[in-house]
Amino acid sequence: MLRPGRRLFSVAAILLIVVAGLHTIGHSSPPPDDPALRAVEAALYGYYRIAPPLATLALVWVLFLVALLLPVRPGAPPKVR
């Protein structure tokens, strides 16, 4: 049988697969034909949305700054090639 630590890990892994399957079924099912739900969905999608180029530009800047600052460690010896 499984050890206590591995048993918990196995149960968590199985539950993760079950939840992923349920999400897949939920995303592939057709939406309900409810006019009130469609109105709420349209209001949510039209409320606030960042333009995709601006979001991409912000992500590029964050990645650039992380890549720039990540190698700097105080007290680290300099690399010699």
Secondary structure as GFF3:
##gff-version 3
##sequence-region A 1 81
A	DSSP	alpha_helix	4	28	.	.	.	ID=ss1
A	DSSP	alpha_helix	35	47	.	.	.	ID=ss2
A	DSSP	alpha_helix	52	69	.	.	.	ID=ss3
###
